[in-house]
Amino acid sequence: MTFPITRHRRLRRSAGLRNMVRETQLTVNDFIYPIFVTHGQNIKEEIPSMPGVYHLSLDLLKQEIDSVVASGVQSVLLFGIPEHKDAEGTSAYESDGIVQQAVRKVKSWAPELVVIADTCLCQFTDHGHCGAIVHHPSTGNAEVDNDQSLALLVKTAVAQAEAGADIIAPSNMMDGFVAAIREGLDEAGFEMIPIMSYSVKYASAYYGPFRDAAHSAPQFGDRKTYQMDPANVREALREAESDVIEGADMLMVKPALAYLDVLRQLKEHFDLPVVAYNVSAEYSMVKAAALNGWIDEKAIVLETLTGMKRAGADLIITYHALDAARWLKGE
């Protein structure tokens, strides 16, 4: 018995036909490129656990921004590594804080580039948590003070907007953080600055290399009280809905690769742009395997990023952005 060739096979018989009927198109416009900036001079230090990703001092930042512009990538996400850390993360919201300095420089060099400021305190606090800490002498316990943290986050967001950030991206997962930051930005005259909320941020093992990069590992305890249980998806919808009500303009899922089902749920339930964060360990695992010759890095990266977009991502934050942009051009 013979079976007729299906039209599906007929449409796959050449590269041209496959391209014509492709359902998901990955483009350079989908990418946001994270950059770690620091104080000092002539610093370009590779992060040991993230090959190809660097700490860059402000005097060398322009070279990186020139590369971003040349690649066609439309946006960068700036993380700052401060000289000074204290209990309240004051370096995060000073007018000359490292992120604020970097934002001003990038906007002067490449005004058309969309500059996103990560709005968190963990890399600025000496304890490594994402907010202010309250101590309980009677028990000896310490915990993050949600409301005090919100006040500091609002100050940080306003300082970043004043520096020229195009988008504020709060990543702290404090209760009510979107509402507080929206109100603070509006009162400061920044009604048109959108908020890209880290709405669904899991307490994930995939963040390890980032904590190496941002020098932000908690000095005690963990972040499970304000980041989500990896086993939960209905909670993700509640968290996202809360941020929508509070005024978020974009919703993020972090990490991306192990949470594509969550990404799809957000895409189907909300009409805001959905952002996937292709996080540090996802990047580092690919890099490690590629350096050992175990995988085809280009093929793996493009397939992974396509999978994130197919799952519902409108934008993808990825350390692979410049390489992926080059590969998409056929270089």
Secondary structure as GFF3:
##gff-version 3
##sequence-region A 1 331
A	DSSP	alpha_helix	7	10	.	.	.	ID=ss1
A	DSSP	alpha_helix	15	20	.	.	.	ID=ss2
A	DSSP	three_ten_helix	28	30	.	.	.	ID=ss3
A	DSSP	beta_strand	31	38	.	.	.	ID=ss4
A	DSSP	beta_strand	44	46	.	.	.	ID=ss5
A	DSSP	beta_strand	54	57	.	.	.	ID=ss6
A	DSSP	alpha_helix	58	71	.	.	.	ID=ss7
A	DSSP	beta_strand	75	81	.	.	.	ID=ss8
A	DSSP	three_ten_helix	90	92	.	.	.	ID=ss9
A	DSSP	alpha_helix	98	109	.	.	.	ID=ss10
A	DSSP	beta_strand	114	119	.	.	.	ID=ss11
A	DSSP	beta_strand	133	136	.	.	.	ID=ss12
A	DSSP	beta_strand	141	144	.	.	.	ID=ss13
A	DSSP	alpha_helix	146	163	.	.	.	ID=ss14
A	DSSP	beta_strand	167	170	.	.	.	ID=ss15
A	DSSP	alpha_helix	177	187	.	.	.	ID=ss16
A	DSSP	beta_strand	196	201	.	.	.	ID=ss17
A	DSSP	three_ten_helix	205	207	.	.	.	ID=ss18
A	DSSP	alpha_helix	208	214	.	.	.	ID=ss19
A	DSSP	alpha_helix	234	246	.	.	.	ID=ss20
A	DSSP	beta_strand	250	254	.	.	.	ID=ss21
A	DSSP	three_ten_helix	257	259	.	.	.	ID=ss22
A	DSSP	alpha_helix	260	269	.	.	.	ID=ss23
A	DSSP	beta_strand	274	278	.	.	.	ID=ss24
A	DSSP	alpha_helix	280	291	.	.	.	ID=ss25
A	DSSP	alpha_helix	297	311	.	.	.	ID=ss26
A	DSSP	beta_strand	315	318	.	.	.	ID=ss27
A	DSSP	alpha_helix	321	328	.	.	.	ID=ss28
###
